Amino acid sequence: MRLCAFLITLNALPAASATCESLAALTLPHTTVRIAQPVPAGAFTPPGGRPIANLPAFCRVAGTLKPTDDSDIQFEVWMPAANWNGRLAGVGNGGFAGSLSFSGLAQELRRGYATATTDTGHNAAATPGATWALGHPQKVIDFGSRAIHETAVAAKALIAAFYGDGPRHSYFNSCSNGGRQALMEAQRYPADYDGIIAGAPANDWTHLLLEGADLARAVADNPASFIPPAKFPAIEAATLAACDAQDGLKDGLIGDPTKCHFDPSTLLCKGEDSDRCLTAPQVAMMRQIYAGPRNAKGDSLYYGYSPGGEGGSGGWVGWITGAAPEKSQGYGFSTQFFSQMVYENAAWDYRSFNPDRDSKAADTKLAGVLNSTDPNLKRFKDRGGKLILYHGWSDAAIPPMNAIHYYDSVVSQMGPSPSSEFLRLYMVPGMQHCGGGPGPNYFWSANPAARGDARHDMEAALENWVESGSAPGPLIAAHGTERTRPLCPYPQVAKWNGTGSIDDAANFSCVK
């Protein structure tokens, strides 16, 4: 019965549209459509995944893109059978990618979008980490930028064939490596998307990946510098004690970590070592993490991590230090990057890491392929593109100062007034990597009925900006049902008005 309802819906589409099944015969450059099937409303189980419930009926297209002989880019496009909102939503990937984001497709499909995703040209299950990159420079290019662009082009063609017309507007929203992809689209392929949200962008990829190798080598050089997980509650408590009240509120959050000058030596053990203090080598390690990697002259090669996000399940233990040496995610990403991508030598040993030599090698070989740091967004702006950046101040995966630096570089390149016409940055106190953490960190609407609420939904705010010219101001972020706070366009910050609950966004104003 549900399949019959789907076919009835398709028959009601304009005469110029195609049936879902007929898209299998569509001829597109270096594209093979492997699956073109109507999917009835309800639950859908993607290949190798778990069932996804509460989906509207849609046309599912899965295919392969081969822009080069060594390319094998898998992609999927899901198109609502009814009530399409006339828009395309591109969905990105985290980490080294290598899988299709079915959950992201489902989320956008429920909101009425036609939506597309790609594995960026490799299968992470078959080739974990970055092992797929060794000896495959074209696959690295696919991962760097080409796969996202080619998927956008193919998706628009399939949408035009299915509905009889292409999307009125196209959007891309992703975080982490997906934020890097988002900026790559704005910089290199400005015609692909009209509106882009780049969360916690890993856009300075070759410098970000210095961090994990640098810290791992430091621990290998001095094992006593390793900080065990049991010490991080005391570390975070000490940073909050030093800096929580600087914004006028003692609320468990550091509103602006750039004003926090916490000194780890305040935790130096006075007697026996314990979970409530740090040894001298551990104090030195804390300072290195806050400072970021340096060259032999002491010059900064990348940013350090901000105080205030050290503890918790999404804090430093998982990303930076690990439950034991060589067990952090930062270690895994960095060592895979240098062994498989930079030196293409699986036997490369991080213990030999040299910041000066290895940063130069990474930049020379891969900055032009993987980094999306170009501040010249004139082509994107001139065609009406809008860009929103966001980053959590308690991010332990990508230092938050990276987002501020990129924003400032664009303003410097293009000028403050022109930049304000198309660019916004929101820094989120207490938010960890792409979400989570003790601060109000949810600023999306999962409810399609609330799509027009641009104060609470960043995607809706972007749509209003692109389609109506209404530039976003403060957004409202929530932490469950117990606290809301305004997210202020950088460089403004939220300041309590002095009366009313500190858990109600209405009692705050955005100030410089």
N, C-alpha and C positions, 0 to 999 in steps of 0.2 A: 504493500500500500504506500509506503513512504517513497519507494522508487517511482511509482506511478505519479505521485504528487510532484516529484521533481521533474518528470517529463512534461507534465501539464504546465509547470512553471516555465520551462524552456520554450514550449510551444507558444507561450504568451509574449515572448520577447519580440522586438522589432524584426521585420522580415530580413533586414540586412545582417542579422546576427547569425552565428553558426551554432550547430549542436555541439555539445561537449565532445562527443566521440569523434566528430569530423576534424577536430583540431589535431588529431594524430597524423593527418595527411598534410598539415600546414608546412610549407617549405620556407625555412628561415636560414640565413647564412650560418654555416658551421654548427647547426643545431639539429639534434635528433629528438623528436618527441616519442618517448617510450610508452607513456601512459596518458590517456585522456579519458577519464571516466567520471560519470555523475556519481556523487556521493549523497545519499539521503540524509535528512536531518537526524540528529541524535548523536551517538557515539561513533568515533572513527579511530581505528587502531593503525598508526603509521608503521612503516616497516621497522622491525626491531624495537618498537617502542610500546608504551602502555596506552590503553584506550584513553582518548580525549573526549570528554562528555560535552553535551549541550552545544553542539555545533549546528548552525543552519545548513540547509542543503547547499551544496557547492559543486562546482566543476573542478576536479583535480587534474592538473597537468604536471607530469614529471618528465624531465628530459636531461640530455647531456649536451654540453657545449664544448667544442674542440677548436678554439681559435688557433692552436698550434698542434703539431703532431704529438707533443708530449702532454697536451692538456686533456683532462678528463673531469670537467666541471659538472657536478650534479646540481640540479636546481628543481624547485617545485613552485608552481603558481596555483593558488587557490582563489576561485572567483565565485562570489555569492550567486546562487540561482535566482534570487529575488532581493529586492531592496538594496541593490548596490548603491553606495553613496557617491559613485563617480570618481573615486580616488584610488590610487595605488599606494600601498605601504610596503616599503622595502624593510626587510628584517636582517640584521647582521649577526655576527658570531663573536664569542669571547675566545680568549686564549689563542691557540694555534688553529682554531676553527676545526674543520674536518668532519662536520656533521650538519645536517639540515635542522633548522630551528623550528620544529613542528609546533612547539608550545607558542612561539612567537607568531606563527601563522594563525593558529587558533585564536589567539587574543585579538589580532587585527580583523580576522574574518567575522568574529562576533560583533565588532564595531561597524560592520558594513563595508569594509575595504576589500578590494581585490588585493592580494598580498603575495609576496615572493621572497624566497630565501635560497641560499646556495651553500654548499659545503666548501667553497672556494677552491676546489680542485683536488682534494685528497680525502681519504677515509681514515679518520683518527683511530677507529677501532682496529684497522688492519696495520696501520703504521703510526703508533702512538708518538706523542711529543712532536718533534720536528724531523723524525727519521725519514719521512717522505721527501724532505728537501734535498737530502744528500745526493748530489749528482744530477739534480733536476732543476736547473735555473729557470726554466719556463714555468714550472709549478710554483716556484717562489714568486714570480711575477703575477701569476694567477692569484695567489694568496694575497699579495701586496695590494693589488687594485683591480686587475683585469676581470676577475670573476664577478665582483660586485657590479661593475659596469655592464658586462655582457649579460648578466641576469636582468638588470633593469631594462636593457634594450629588448631582450626576448619577451619579458613580461608585458611590456607595452604592446608588442605586436600580437601576443596571444589575447590580451584584453580587447584590443581593437577588433580582432577576428570574432571573438566570442560575443561581444555586445554590439558589434557594428560601429563602434566608436571607441577611441582611446580614452584614457583617464583625463579628466579636466585638470586635475592637480595630482602631483606625485610627492610623497613624503618618505623620509628615511629616519628611523629612530633606533639607535642602538648604543651600547655602552662597552667600555673597556677596549678590547681590540675592535669591537663594533663602533666605538667612538672614533678610533683611528680610521676605520672604513668610512665613517660619516664625513670626516674632514677630507679624506681622499676624494670623495665624490664632489664636495664643494670646490676643491682646488683643481682637480684634473678633469672632471666630467660635469661641469656646472649645468649642463642641460638635462641631466638625468632626473634631478629632483628639485622641486620648487621650495620645499621646506625641509630642514634637516635639524634633528636633535642629536647632539654628540655628548654622551655621558662619559665622564671619567676617561677622556681619550688617551689611549696609549700611542699617541701620534708621533712622539719622539722615540720611536721604537729602539733604535740602535743605542741610545743613551740610557733609556729605561732598563734595558737588559744588561747593562753594566752592573747594576746594583746588587743583584743576587750573587753574581760571581765574585764581586769585590768583598762582600760580607763573608761568603763561604771561605774564601782564601784567608781572610783575617782570622777566622776561627781555627782553620787548619794550622795557621802559623802560631796561634796561641790558644790552645783548647780551653784554657781557664777563662777566656773571654765569653764563652757560650753562656747565654742567659736561660736557665731552665724555665719552663712554663709556669711553675708555682710562684715565681717572683712577679709576674705581671699584674696581678691584682694590686700589690703594694705600689708598683710603679705608676699605674694609672691613678690610684688614689693620691699619690704625691703630686702628679701633674695637675689634677683637679684642685687640690689644696692650694697650689701655687697660683692657678690662673682662672679657676671657675668664676670667681666673683669680679673679674676685671671688667665685665660688661654691665655691672650693677646688679646682677642676679646670681644667686647661688642655686643653680638648677641642675647640676650634674653635667653641664655642657660648657665647652670653651667656645664662646661665640666667634672670636677672631683669633685663631692660633698664632697669627703673625705678631700679635702683641704679647704672646706668652714666651718668657725667657726662662724656662725651667732649667735648673742646674742639676743634672743627675748626681752630682757629688753630695747632694743633701741626703742621699740614701746610702752613702758609704758606710759599710759595717764598722761599728766602733769596737766590737768584740768579735765573738764567733759569727761565722757565716750563718745566715738563716734566710727564710723566704721573705722576710721583711726588710732586707737590706741588700746592697750590691757590693761585691768585691771591687778592688781597684781596676782589674782588667775588664770587669763587666761595666763599670762606669765609663771606661774608655770606649767600649763597644756601643753603649747608649749614645755617646756623643757622635760616634761615627754614623750611626743610623740617622740621627737628627740632621747631621751635616750633609750626607750624601757623598758619593764617590768623588775623589780628588785626584788630580795628577801629581807628578813628582814635585811640582812647584807649589802645590797647595791650592791650585785654582779649581773651582767647581766644574765637574763634568756633567752633573745632573743634580736634581733636588733631593733634599733629605725629607724624611717623613715628619708630619706635624705632630706636636704633642696633643694628647687627649684621646687617642684611639688605640692605646697600647693593649688594653685588656679585652675580654669578651670573646665570643666564639668566632667573630670575624676580624679579630685584631691581629697583633703582630705575630703571635705564635704560628698561626696557619700560613701567613704570607711571607714573613721576614725571617724569623729565627728558627722556626720549626720545633717540633716536640723533641728533636735531637738534631745534632749536626747532620747536614745533607738531607733534611726531611722537610724543608719549607717549600712552598710553591714557587717562591722567588728563585730558590736554588735550581729547581727543576726547569723553569723557563729559561733562565740564564745559561745554564750549562748545555741545554739542548740547542739554544740559539747559536752559541759559539762553536760547538762541536759539529753540528749538522749544517748550519747555514753559513757561518763566517769562514771557518777553516775546512769544512767538509772532511772532517777527520773524527770518526767515532771514538778514537782513543785520546782525543784532546783532554788534558787534565786541568781542571780549574785551579789546582794548586800552583800552576805556573802563570796564573792570570796577572797581567801587568796593565794597569789602567791606561797609561799613555799609549803603549803599543797596540793593545787590543781595541781600544776605542777608535783609534785611527784606522785599524783594519776593518772594523765593522762599518764605519762611516764610508770608507773608500769603496767597499764592495756593495753595501746594501742601503745606505741612506737614501739614495735616489729611487730605490725600489719599494722600501717599506715605510719611510717616514712621510708623514703628511703635516709638515711644519711650515709650509709656504704661507706667509701672511697676506699675500696679494690675492684677495678674493674679488677683484673688480669684475671679472666675467660673471661670477655668480650673482653679485649685487646688481649688475647692469641688466640682467634678465629678470630681476624681481625676486631673487632668492632671499630667504630668511634663514638665519642660523641661531639656534639656542644651544649654549654649552651649559653643563652642570657638573659639579664635582662635590663629593662629600669630604668635609674637613677631616673625618676620621678614617679615610681610606688608607688601608695598609698594603694595598696592591700597587697603586700608582700614586706617587706623591701629589697632593692637591695643588701645590704651587705650579705644577706643569700647566694646568688649565689656565691659571691666572697669567702665566708667562705667554701662552699662545694668544689669549685675549688681548693682552697689552701689545703684543707684536702686531696684531691686526690694526689696532687703534693707531699705533705709531706709523704704520705703513700707509693707511688709508685716511687718517685724520679722525678726530673725535666725532665731528658732526656727521660725516658720511657713514661712519661705523655704526652710529646710533640708529641709523635708518634700517639696518638689517641684522644687527648682532646684539645678543644678550648673553650674559653669564650669570649663573646662580650658584653660589657657594653654600653648601648645606651643612650647618653645624651638627656634629654628632652622627652624621651618616657615614657608613662604611663603604665598601666597594660596590658601587651601583645600587645600593640599598642596604637596609638593615642598620643596626646600631641604636644607641639610646636616644638619638635626636629625632624630631619629626622628619621622616624620610619618604613619605608616600605622597606623591603629587600627580597621581594618575586617576582616571575614573574607569573602573571595570564595568560600570553600568552604562550600556548604550543610551539609556534615557537621559543621562547626564552629560551627553556629548557637548552641549553648548556652554557648559560651565567652565569658562576659560580661567577663572580664578583658582580652581581646584585641579585642573587637568592641563598639564603642559602640552599635550598633543592638541587639545582644543584651542589653547592659547596660540599655538603655532598656526593652526588653520585660520583662525581669525586674523592673524597678522598677514598671512599670505593672501587670503581671499577677500578680506574686508579692509585691510590697511590699518587695523587696530593693534598698535604695538603693545606687547605685554608689559605690565608693571609688576607689582608684587604678586606672587602666587602663594597659595595657602598649602602648607605641608602638614601632614598628620602623623602622629605616632599612636596607632590604635585609635581608641575612642577617648583616651585620657588627655591628649595634648595636641594643640595646633599652634603653629607659628608661621609668620609670613616669611617667605623666601624673597629676599630683596635683590633687585638687579645690581650686580657688582658695579661700582665699589661701595654701594650702600649696604648697611647692616641693620638688623632688626633691633630696636631699642624699646624696652618696656616704658609705657607712658607714666608709670608710677602709681597707678590705681588699677584695681581689678585683678582677676586671676592671671598668674603668669602662664597658665596652661591654655589660655584663650588668645588666638591670634588677633582678635579685635582690640586687645589692649596694648598693641605694639605699633610702632611707626618705623618706617624705613628712613634712616638718616645716614649722612656721609660721616 
